[in-house]
């Protein structure tokens, strides 16, 4: 657990394009006494931040080195091409990588996509960052293929984007150092997996809610109603039962059962 026992805290890193606000809101509702600090970290630095203890967990992009890090894949993003609004691509709903063959397609150093073969024609130099590549697209130097969240993050009025149907996709995951799977990390895992506050999985298994008072009363009432073996209970206690102790039957000895016969 991070921080002192008296004042725990949770540090959450996230890479560009990821919007953690939904999970942070749920955290604040469930653990209002544990402050959550957000850390915006570049794609190149996020794993070093996790390993170095700068964050308890982080939203990253796969792949993740599973040697010392755990990861839970969360979702897969649509891949798009960012183009000027007056580009021919802007006139269609979607494109393929082959449709970009005649264009210069920028390949920044922080590219998040794993290409077997890059689309389009290569630029003379690779931009240092996706943000730099967006500026070059706006200047008419080339096009850029990125996950849709990054196209939204760097939105400009003079640019638009369209899906690339056969491009590699980027997957977002929650990752943390395996040896530091703390109670608070387990709490956050439960949140991103959609577990309810009453879920018995994970950390909450040891904190399952006790029976409600109503159920306790029912159990106690049932115990009171159950008679002890060999004892009469209720209104019948102390009253004769009509049982003949010698015969073991409820009727007197010698009594015949059935309908009486009419004398002829």
C-alpha positions in Angstrom: 0.0 0.0 0.0 1.4 3.4 -0.9 1.8 6.1 1.7 1.6 5.6 5.4 -1.0 3.3 7.0 -2.7 6.4 8.3 -2.9 8.2 5.0 -2.9 5.8 2.0 -2.9 7.2 -1.5 -3.0 5.8 -5.1 -1.0 7.1 -8.1 -2.3 6.2 -11.5 -0.3 6.8 -14.7 -1.8 7.1 -18.1 -0.5 7.4 -21.6 -1.7 9.9 -24.2 -5.1 9.1 -25.7 -6.4 7.3 -22.6 -9.2 9.1 -20.7 -9.3 7.6 -17.1 -12.0 10.0 -15.8 -14.8 7.3 -15.6 -12.7 5.0 -13.4 -11.4 7.9 -11.3 -15.0 8.9 -10.6 -15.9 5.4 -9.4 -12.8 5.3 -7.2 -13.7 8.6 -5.6 -17.2 7.3 -4.9 -16.0 4.0 -3.3 -12.8 5.1 -1.6 -13.4 8.8 -0.8 -10.7 8.7 2.0 -8.0 7.5 -0.4 -6.8 10.3 -2.8 -6.0 9.3 -6.3 -3.3 11.2 -8.2 -3.2 11.1 -12.0 0.1 11.2 -13.8 0.3 11.9 -17.5 3.2 9.9 -18.9 4.6 9.5 -22.4 4.4 6.1 -24.0 8.2 5.8 -23.9 8.4 6.5 -20.2 5.4 4.8 -18.6 6.9 1.3 -18.0 10.0 2.9 -16.3 7.7 4.9 -14.1 5.8 1.7 -13.0 9.0 -0.2 -12.4 10.6 2.6 -10.5 7.6 3.0 -8.1 6.5 6.4 -9.5 3.0 5.0 -10.0 1.0 2.2 -8.4 -0.6 1.2 -11.7 -1.0 2.7 -15.2 -3.1 2.7 -18.4 -0.6 1.6 -21.1 -0.6 0.3 -24.7 0.2 -3.3 -25.4 2.5 -5.1 -25.7 3.7 -5.3 -22.1 6.8 -7.1 -20.9 5.3 -9.8 -18.6 8.6 -10.6 -16.9 7.9 -8.2 -14.0 4.7 -6.5 -15.0 1.1 -7.7 -14.9 -1.5 -6.5 -17.4 -5.2 -6.7 -18.0 -6.3 -5.8 -21.6 -9.3 -3.5 -21.6 -10.2 -2.4 -25.1 -9.1 -2.1 -28.7 -9.1 1.1 -30.6 -10.1 1.9 -34.2 -7.1 3.0 -36.3 -7.6 6.2 -38.4 -5.7 8.3 -40.9 -5.4 12.0 -40.1 -5.7 14.2 -43.2 -6.3 17.9 -44.2 -10.0 18.6 -44.7 -9.4 19.3 -48.4 -7.7 16.0 -49.0 -9.4 13.4 -51.2 -9.6 10.9 -48.3 -12.0 13.3 -46.5 -14.6 12.6 -49.2 -15.0 8.9 -48.3 -16.1 7.0 -45.2 -13.1 4.7 -44.8 -9.9 3.7 -46.6 -7.5 0.8 -46.8 -3.7 1.0 -46.4 -3.4 0.5 -50.2 -5.5 3.7 -50.7 -2.6 5.6 -49.1 0.1 4.2 -51.3 0.7 7.5 -53.2 0.8 9.7 -50.1 3.7 10.4 -47.7 2.7 8.7 -44.4 4.5 10.0 -41.4 5.9 7.5 -38.9 6.7 9.3 -35.6 9.2 7.8 -33.1 6.5 7.3 -30.6 4.2 5.4 -33.0 1.9 3.0 -31.1 1.1 0.7 -34.0 3.0 -2.5 -34.9 3.3 -2.5 -38.6 4.5 -5.4 -40.7 4.8 -3.0 -43.6 4.4 0.7 -43.3 1.7 2.2 -45.6 2.4 5.0 -48.2 5.7 6.6 -49.0 8.2 7.3 -46.1 9.1 10.9 -45.2 12.6 12.1 -45.3 12.7 12.3 -41.5 10.7 10.7 -38.7 8.9 13.2 -36.4 9.9 12.9 -32.8 6.3 12.7 -31.5 2.8 12.2 -32.7 2.1 15.8 -31.8 4.9 16.9 -34.1 3.5 14.7 -36.9 0.1 16.3 -36.5 1.7 19.7 -37.1 3.3 18.4 -40.3 0.0 17.0 -41.5 -1.6 20.5 -41.0 1.3 21.9 -43.0 0.6 19.6 -45.9 3.8 17.5 -45.5 2.1 14.1 -45.2 -0.6 12.0 -43.6 -0.6 10.2 -40.2 -2.1 6.9 -39.1 -2.9 6.6 -35.4 -5.4 5.2 -32.9 -8.6 7.2 -32.9 -8.1 8.5 -29.4 -4.8 10.2 -30.4 -6.5 11.8 -33.4 -9.1 13.2 -31.0 -6.5 14.3 -28.5 -4.7 16.4 -31.2 -7.8 17.6 -32.9 -7.5 20.7 -35.2 -10.2 22.5 -37.1 -8.3 22.2 -40.3 -7.9 18.4 -40.0 -10.1 15.4 -40.0 -9.7 11.6 -39.9 -11.1 8.4 -41.4 -10.9 4.7 -40.4 -8.3 2.5 -42.0 -9.9 -0.9 -42.2 -6.9 -3.1 -42.6 -4.4 -1.2 -40.3 -3.0 -2.7 -37.1 -5.0 -1.8 -34.0 -3.8 -0.5 -30.6 -4.9 -2.2 -27.4 -5.1 -0.4 -24.1 -4.4 -2.3 -20.8 -4.1 -1.7 -17.1 -0.6 -2.6 -15.9 1.3 -2.7 -12.6 4.4 -4.3 -11.1 3.5 -7.9 -10.3 5.5 -7.9 -7.0 3.5 -4.8 -5.8 -0.1 -6.1 -6.2 -1.3 -4.2 -3.2 -4.8 -4.0 -1.7 -5.4 -0.6 -3.5 -4.2 -2.1 -6.8 -6.8 -4.9 -6.3 -9.4 -2.3 -5.6 -8.7 -0.5 -8.9 -8.6 -3.8 -10.8 -12.1 -4.5 -9.5 -13.2 -1.0 -10.7 -11.9 -1.4 -14.3 -13.3 -4.9 -14.5 -16.7 -3.6 -13.6 -17.2 -5.4 -10.3 -19.8 -4.0 -8.1 -19.0 -2.7 -4.6 -20.6 -5.8 -3.1 -18.5 -8.2 -5.2 -16.9 -11.1 -3.3 -14.0 -11.5 -5.7 -10.5 -10.3 -4.9 -9.8 -8.2 -1.9 -13.5 -7.8 -1.0 -13.7 -11.6 -0.3 -12.4 -11.0 3.2 -14.7 -8.1 3.6 -18.0 -9.7 2.6 -21.0 -8.0 4.1 -22.5 -9.7 7.1 -26.1 -11.0 7.1 -28.7 -8.4 7.3 -30.6 -7.9 10.5 -33.7 -9.3 8.9 -32.0 -12.6 8.0 -30.6 -12.9 11.5 -34.0 -12.5 13.0 -35.4 -15.1 10.6 -32.6 -17.6 11.6 -33.2 -17.0 15.3 -36.9 -17.4 14.9 -36.5 -20.6 13.1 -34.3 -21.9 15.9 -36.9 -20.9 18.5 -39.6 -22.7 16.6 -37.7 -25.9 16.3 -38.7 -28.1 19.3 -36.2 -30.0 21.2 -36.3 -33.8 20.9 -38.8 -35.5 23.3 -40.4 -32.3 24.5 -43.9 -31.0 24.0 -44.1 -27.4 22.9 -46.7 -24.7 22.5 -50.2 -25.1 23.7 -50.0 -28.9 23.8 -47.6 -28.9 26.7 -49.0 -30.4 29.9 -52.2 -31.6 28.1 -53.2 -35.3 27.6 -52.6 -36.5 24.1 -54.9 -39.5 24.1 -52.0 -41.8 23.6 -52.0 -45.1 25.4 -48.5 -45.5 26.9 -48.6 -49.3 26.7 -49.8 -49.7 23.2 -47.9 -46.7 21.7 -51.0 -45.8 19.8 -53.1 -42.7 20.1 -56.3 -44.8 20.6 -57.1 -46.9 23.7 -56.1 -50.5 23.7 -58.5 -52.8 22.0 -60.1 -50.2 19.9 -60.8 -51.3 16.3 -60.3 -48.8 13.4 -62.7 -48.3 10.5 -66.5 -47.7 10.2 -68.8 -49.4 12.7 -70.9 -52.3 11.4 -74.7 -52.0 11.6 -76.4 -54.8 13.5 -78.8 -56.9 11.5 
